[in-house]
Amino acid sequence: MTAHAAPTPGPTPDAGTQPLLDVRDLNAFYGQSHVLHGVNLHVNPGEVVSLIGRNGAGKTTTLKSIMGVLRSRTGQITLGGHDITRLPSHRVAARGVAWVPEERAILATLSVKENLELPPARRGGWSTERTYEAFPVLRERGHHPGSKLSGGEQQMLATLRVLRSAPTLLLLDEPSEGLAPVIVQAIGRMIETLRAEGMSILLVEQNLNFATRLADRHYVFVDGEIVDELSRAEAHTRRGDLLNHLSV
Ligand SMILES: Nc1ncnc2c1ncn2[C@@H]1O[C@H](COP(=O)(O)OP(=O)(O)OP(=O)(O)O)[C@@H](O)[C@H]1O
């Protein structure tokens, strides 16, 4: 940690507010390779929080660790005060965590509608009809193979389909990556809609404009550590620092 800028004291949860997600002293490993070093972060109910950092800094590994996809880790992860550290990923999902991976995981041989209806529907989750109303292109392409959608349409499908399961926490890995500005704006509006409905979101992003427009707080990752935590206002006044952390 000493090699990097010292973390500034960032905003902490309001007194009396229990974080929805609380990650303590997370260390993660790929075989012998130790890639996360004592990560501490939290997401409050209804908050949008971003993880910012260069390629390879450990952002995706953090999401995989929370989701229980990467099992080789130490530390503690709680959701709504319950320890989920040792739960397999399907049980983490059943507790209300939904992960939209960077590669979007659209099944090419299934139709758009079949892809949409893959996650288990739960009470309070989005119906197929509601999804079509939110993004009518999916209705128009309902019977096309998933592979025929554009990158932006795939991102919309990948994000909207997990809402069927009525998650309380959404883990979004680089939703704007490789997409045209108009679809990035549409994804931004969707995230704002979900926030307005009370969803908590942990967002991995390298698009600084996108992240700073949407997120209430930001954690900066360098080499598997969090080296800074910024409020929404600080992300604007200290934009130069953030750009330095993202430049190669
Ligand atoms: N399956 C894997 N096996 C071994 N090492 C891995 C694996 N996945 C990631 N790593 C390594 O772990 C470190 C953190 O990677 P991670 O994918 O979490 O970074 P990131 O910040 O999400 O960046 P990116 O945007 O490139 O995915 C990197 O050094 C990466 O090379």
The ligand as an SDF file (V2000), in Angstrom:
LIG
                    3D

 31 33  0  0  0  0  0  0  0  0999 V2000
   -8.2430  -17.1080  -14.1090 N   0  0  0  0  0  0  0  0  0  0  0  0
   -7.1160  -16.4830  -13.7250 C   0  0  0  0  0  0  0  0  0  0  0  0
   -5.9860  -17.1680  -13.4640 N   0  0  0  0  0  0  0  0  0  0  0  0
   -4.8590  -16.5710  -13.0620 C   0  0  0  0  0  0  0  0  0  0  0  0
   -4.7440  -15.2280  -12.8830 N   0  0  0  0  0  0  0  0  0  0  0  0
   -5.8290  -14.4870  -13.1410 C   0  0  0  0  0  0  0  0  0  0  0  0
   -7.0730  -15.0690  -13.5740 C   0  0  0  0  0  0  0  0  0  0  0  0
   -7.9680  -14.0680  -13.7330 N   0  0  0  0  0  0  0  0  0  0  0  0
   -7.3240  -12.9250  -13.4270 C   0  0  0  0  0  0  0  0  0  0  0  0
   -6.0490  -13.1700  -13.0740 N   0  0  0  0  0  0  0  0  0  0  0  0
   -5.0510  -12.1880  -12.6380 C   0  0  0  0  0  0  0  0  0  0  0  0
   -5.5310  -11.5840  -11.4490 O   0  0  0  0  0  0  0  0  0  0  0  0
   -5.2350  -10.1820  -11.4590 C   0  0  0  0  0  0  0  0  0  0  0  0
   -6.5200   -9.3920  -11.2720 C   0  0  0  0  0  0  0  0  0  0  0  0
   -7.3380   -9.6000  -12.4220 O   0  0  0  0  0  0  0  0  0  0  0  0
   -8.8080   -9.0060  -12.5440 P   0  0  0  0  0  0  0  0  0  0  0  0
   -9.4500   -9.6230  -13.7490 O   0  0  0  0  0  0  0  0  0  0  0  0
   -9.4860   -9.1140  -11.2580 O   0  0  0  0  0  0  0  0  0  0  0  0
   -8.4950   -7.4730  -12.8420 O   0  0  0  0  0  0  0  0  0  0  0  0
   -9.4710   -6.3090  -13.2840 P   0  0  0  0  0  0  0  0  0  0  0  0
   -9.1380   -5.1450  -12.4510 O   0  0  0  0  0  0  0  0  0  0  0  0
  -10.8760   -6.7770  -13.2770 O   0  0  0  0  0  0  0  0  0  0  0  0
   -9.0220   -6.0200  -14.7650 O   0  0  0  0  0  0  0  0  0  0  0  0
   -9.6990   -6.4420  -16.1450 P   0  0  0  0  0  0  0  0  0  0  0  0
  -10.5480   -5.3040  -16.5170 O   0  0  0  0  0  0  0  0  0  0  0  0
   -8.5270   -6.6120  -17.0460 O   0  0  0  0  0  0  0  0  0  0  0  0
  -10.4540   -7.7280  -15.9230 O   0  0  0  0  0  0  0  0  0  0  0  0
   -4.4890   -9.9010  -12.7670 C   0  0  0  0  0  0  0  0  0  0  0  0
   -3.1180   -9.9310  -12.5160 O   0  0  0  0  0  0  0  0  0  0  0  0
   -4.9070  -11.0540  -13.6420 C   0  0  0  0  0  0  0  0  0  0  0  0
   -3.9010  -11.3520  -14.5860 O   0  0  0  0  0  0  0  0  0  0  0  0
  1  2  1  0
  2  3  1  0
  2  7  2  0
  3  4  2  0
  4  5  1  0
  5  6  2  0
  6  7  1  0
  6 10  1  0
  7  8  1  0
  8  9  2  0
  9 10  1  0
 10 11  1  0
 11 12  1  0
 11 30  1  0
 12 13  1  0
 13 14  1  0
 13 28  1  0
 14 15  1  0
 15 16  1  0
 16 17  2  0
 16 18  1  0
 16 19  1  0
 19 20  1  0
 20 21  2  0
 20 22  1  0
 20 23  1  0
 23 24  1  0
 24 25  2  0
 24 26  1  0
 24 27  1  0
 28 29  1  0
 28 30  1  0
 30 31  1  0
M  END
$$$$
